[in-house]
């Protein structure tokens, strides 16, 4: 491979902070807000011009409702709950109280941007948008600086503790931490406006055998109809197109295709509708391959956008309720479900989540489950140790795509990301003030601060067991 030699240069330090968070998706926003509320001077770095990441730029504008167990116990509070409440107050999500019957909380991505901007500003977080991480600097094994690129050129950011909320474990990878590369896959979200959801539901009522309850979050057809009629939330579980005769007949006749270029699964329609605006987010089509390779990713982006047009045209032409609709937007980029995960100080397994495992270093209680089944009847503990990477110090990882789980991505949903983001922010602030390293932190102190921020760590008996 050919190389060039770059001249040695000094890089100006443009910002200093106690805690620096890289990535302003929901994980990063929750980390930055929690850190600032815990008293740390906090800087949030983001490559886009606004926060939200996958939930805004990626148009994944539906929060899967893992706030409740299958037994309808609410196990998620804190900033994750605050975000939904603020969305409701601004008309960006359906109003009223949710319970475990509600599978998704669709929301308006433009209102989500405003909610997150206000949360950050009210908390005193400094924001640095249009800024990309280009490198890192360490002292021994500890991360001390980020090297970034923006319109001012190449700059350095000096921090005490860092939170990796990039979604690809970029900081840990660049700092030489232990990461595992995982076979990536992703899809491009489509936003359709002026959809007659009642018309689509009438078709499903007439063809109940074509409805699939278990595409992602288990949702019966009766619950799907009830949620729409009662509170204006529409959720068609992902993959339903594989059973819809309208879709399959069109494929058989050559009027539609499951494949376009490197995109496949174009009949796997999942939909998240918001009755306030009669908008529907359509999740269809998958891309695989090395999506961390810029050439592969570029080809995938090109094919995915052309495939999105084909899918939108098919919906308008063939799908009940879509005849007067139109595609108003696509995600700013392909939403990559997983690419790298850290090898942390502990690895949470699927068996442990299914056994409702408890850990003394609990920092959140989760209900997230793999595709194809109902919610867990109880919550399981997320241990602090899965946020701490090996081989490098001074970093915490909050993105559910990247934390140390087996299988990778076990906690990649938005609710778990918000929970772990808040935990990272609190832990980072504590480490910055106490001088402790994330790998050696007094977890009881972190838990105490999380409880102060209204995070659920268990009921009264459980809190007594862990010393509160």
N, C-alpha and C positions, 0 to 999 in steps of 0.2 A: 504494500500500500504506500502510495506517495505521501509525503508529509511536507510541511513548511515549518520554519522556525520563527516563532513570534518574538519580537524584542521584549526583553525584561522591562517592566514598568511598575511604577508605584500607583496604587489605586486609592483614591480619596475616600475616606470614611464620611459618608453623608448623613448617617443617622445612627443613634445609639438608643437602646431600650433594654429594660430588664428582660422582657419576653418578646421574641420575634416569632410571628406566626406566618408560615409560607402557605398561601392558598386560602382564598376567601369563599370557598364553598360553605355549605352548612356546618361542616366540621370546623373549618377555620374561623368562621364567624362566632360560633359558640365558644371556641377556645379563646379567642381574643376578648370577647365580652366577659367571660368568666375570669380571665386573668386580670383585666382592668378592674372589675368589681372586687377582686381580691386584693387590690391595692398596688398592682404592678404597673409600671410604665410599659405600655404595650404597643407594638407596631405590627400592622397587618399588611402583608405584601401580596399583590394580586396582579396577574398578567392581563386580565380583562379590565374594563372601565367601570365595573360594578361588581357587587358581591353576589353570591348565590351558587356559582359554579354549575353543577349538573342540574340544580333545581330551577335555574333561570336561563343561563346561557345554553344549557343542555336541554331545556324544555321538559325535563322530567318533573312536571308540575303536578305531581300527585304524591302525597306523603302516605306511604303504606301504613296503615293504622296498627302499629305494634306498640301502642300505648297501653293496651289491655291484654290480659291473659284470656284464654278461652273461657275461663270461669268468670269473666267480666270484672276482674280486679285490676284497677289502674296501678301500674308499676312504673310509670314514667311521668315525671313532673319537670321542674327546673326550666331551663331556657327552651327546651324542646316544646314544652306546653305553652310557654309565653309566646313563642313564634306563632303557633296556631291561633291563640287568642287574639293576637294583634292582627293577623290576617282577617279574622272574622270581624273585628271592629272596623276595619277599613273596607269591608265588602269584598275581600279577596278570597274568601272561602265561605262555604255554607255555614250559616249560624246555628246556634243551639249546641247542646251537649252531645258529645259522641259517646258511644259505647262499643263493645266488641262486635256488634252486628255490622258496623260500618267498616268496610275493607280498605277504603282509600279516602284520603282527604284531598281532592283536587283543589288547585288554587291558581290564581292569576299570577303569572310570572312577573308582570310589571309591578303589581302590588307587593309581591314578595321582595323585589328589589328595594322598594321604599321601606318596608318593614325592617329589613336587615340594615339598611343605611341608618335608619333612626336608632336602632338598637346599638350600633357601633358608636354613633356620635354621642348618644346619651351616656354611654359607659366611659367615654373619654379615650377611646381607641384612636390612635393615629393611623391613617390609611395611606398606602402607597400603591396606587393603581398604575396600569400601563407599565408594569415592572416585572421582568422575568428573571428568575434565578439562573445564573450562568456558571456558578462555581461556589466553592466553600473554602474556608481556611480553618485549620485545626491547630491546636497546641497540644502536642502529644496525641492522645486519643480523644480529646475534647473539642467539640465544635465551638469556634469563637466568633466567626464572621460568615456572612453570606456575601457572595459577589453577585451583583445584579446588573442588568442592562435595562436602560430606559432612554428617554429622549435626551437626557443629560449626558448619556454615555455610560461608561463602566464605573460603578460605584461599589463601595463596601458598606455593609450594615453590621455594626457591632452589637452583640447581644450576650446576655448571661445564660439564658435558657431558650431553646428553640422548639417550636412545634411544627412537625411535618404534617401538613394538611394538603399536600399536593395531589393526593389520590394515586400516585405512582411511587411513593416512597423515595422521591427524588433526592431529598436532603440526606437521608440515610445512605442511599446508593452512592451519592457523590462524596460523602464523608467516609466511605469505606466500611460502613456498617454491614452486618450480615443480612443479606436479602436473598430471596428465592424468586426467580423469574417464573411466572405462571402463564400458561397458554391464554392469551387475551381473547376476548370477544366483545363485541359492542353492537350498537344499533343507533340509528338516527331518528329522533322524534319528529313527528309532524303535528302541526297545530291546525285543525280545521275549525272554521267559524260557520255560524248560521246552520247548525245541525239540528234537525228535528229528531231529538232523541226519543220522543214518544213514538214516532214512526218506526224506528228501529226496534223498540220494545214490543210494538204490536207484532212485528214479524217474529220475534223470539217467542212471544206468547203462543203464536200459531204453530211454531216449530220447536217445541221444548226439547225434542230429542237432539237438536243441533246445538244446544247450549252445553258448554263444558264448565262445570263448577270449579275444576281444579287446575286451571291454567297457571295461576300463581297463588294469590291469597284465596282460599276457598270461599266462594260466594254462590249461594244457590240462586236460581232464577227468581224465586219468590222474594229473596232478600234484595236482589238487584232491582227488581221493580219497586219494592217497598221503599228502599233508600232514595230512589229517584222521586217518587211521589211525595214522600214525607219531607225530605230535606234537600232535594236538588243535587244529589250526588249520584253519578253514574259510573259504574265500574264493570267493564266487560273483561273477565279474566283473560290474561295473555294466552294466545294460542287458539282462541275460539274460531278463527277462520278456518282452521284445519277440519272443523266439523260442519261449517256452514255450507249447505249445498250450493248457494249462490256463488261462493268462491270456488269450490271444487269443480262445479260444472263449467265455469268459465275457463279454468285451467285445462280441463279435458278437451274443451272446444278450441283451445289455442287463443282465447281472448284475454288471457292473463297468464302470468308465469310466476313460479315460486322463486326463480333465479334471475338476477340481472348482474352481469359482470361477476364481481367477487361477493355480491350480496346474495344471500339465500334465505329461505324461510319467509318469503313475502306474503304467505298466506297465514302467518301467525299474528293475526290482529288482536292486540290488546288495546282497550280504550279507557280513558279517564275523563269523564265529562263534568262540567261545572254549569249547573242550571242558571246561575246568575247571568251568564253571557251566552249560553247555548254554544259553548266551545267544547271541543273534544281533542285531547291529546291522543294521537294514534302511535302505538309502538309496534312496528312491523319490520321484518328484515334483520338479518344478522350478518356481521362480518367477523371473520376469524383470521388468524395469522399473526405475524409479529407486528402488532400495532404500536410498538415502541420504535420501530424502524420508520424513519420519515418517508421513504419511498413507498413502502407498503401502506402506510397510513394515508398518504396523499392519494394513491389509487383508490383506496377504500372510500375516502371522502367524495371523490368524483363520482364513483359508481353509486354511492348511497344517495346522493342528491338527485341523480337521474332516476334512481329507483323510487325515491319519494314522490316524484312527479307522476310516475306510472301508478303507484299505489293510490295517490289522491284522485287521479283521473278515474281509476277503477271504482273507487268509493262513490264518486259523483254519478257515474254511469250506471252502477249496478246495485249499490247497497241501499236498502230501505232507509229513509230518513236523511240521506245525503244528497239528494238531487239538486237542492238549492245551496249546498255548502260550497266552500272554496278553501284551498290551502292558503293560510295567511302567513305561515312561518315554518321554518325548520330549525333544528338546533344549530347553534353556532359551530358545533363540532360533533362528531360521533361520540356517543356516550360509551366509554370503555368500562365494562363491568369489573375487570380485574386485569392487572398486568404484573405487579410485583407485590410480594408480601415480605415483611420483616421476619427474621427468626428472633423472637423475643426471649425475655427471661422466663417465659412460660408460654405454652401453646394450648389454647382452649380447643377442645375437640367437640365434634358433633355428638358423640356419646355422652359427654358431660352436659351439653345443653339439653339433650333429650332426657337426661336423668335429673334435671332441675338442680344441678350442682350448686353448692355454696362454697364461697371462698372467704377467708379472713380479710383479704385485701380487696373486697368488693368495692367497685366505684360506680356501679349502675346495675339495675336489674332489667333483663331483656326478655322479650318473647319472640324474637325473630326466628322464623322457621324457613327451611328450604322450600322450594317450589313444590306444589302438589299436595298440600294437606292443610288441615285446620290449624289454628293457633295452638300453642302449647297451653295445657290446662293450668300450668303454673309458670312463673318466671324463673329464670336462672341467672346466677351472678356473673357479671363480667369482672374478671380479676385485673387489678392494676398492672400486673406484670406483663400482660400481653401488649401493653402500650410502650414498653421499654425495649429498644433494640439492643442486640449484642454488638460488641466490638467497637462501639463508639459511645461517647458520653455527651451529656448536655442536650439530648434530643428526646422528645416524646412524640409518638405517632398516634394520630386520632382517626384517620380515615379507616372505615370498616373494610375497605378493599385491601388494606395494607397491614392491618394489625395481625398479630401472630395467632392464627387459627388453622385448624385442620378439619375440613377442607378450607383452602383459602377463600376469602370472601364470605365466610359464614355470617358476618355481621355487617354486610355492606349496605343495608337499607338506611334510609335517611334518618330514621328515629335513632337507631344505634349510633350512627355517625354524630348526631347532635349530642347524645349522651356522652360518648367518648371524647368529643371535642371539649365539652364542659369540664370533664375530668382532667384532660390534658392542661387546660387553661388554669385551673385551680392548682394542680400539682406544679406547673411551671412557675406560677406566682409564688408559691410556697418555697420552692427551691431557690428562686432568685433572692428572696428575702432572708432565708435561713442559711444559705450557702451550701445546702445539701445537694448532692447529685441525684438525678432522677432514679438511678439504679439503687440508691441507698437511702431513699427518702423515708421519713417516718410516716407510714401510710395512715396511721390514726389521725395525724394532723391534717392530711389531705381529706380524709373522710369527714372530719369535723367541719372543715370549710365547705365541703360539698353539702352537708346537711344545712349549713347556714344559707346556702343558695337554693334550698328547697329541692334538693335531689333526693329521690327515693332510693334508700339502700336496704329496705326491708321494713316489716312491721315492728311493733314494740318489742316482742320477744326476740326477734332476730337482731335488732339493734343492741339489746342487752347481751346477746351472745358475742358480739364483736366489740363490746366494751363501751357502749353508749347508753 
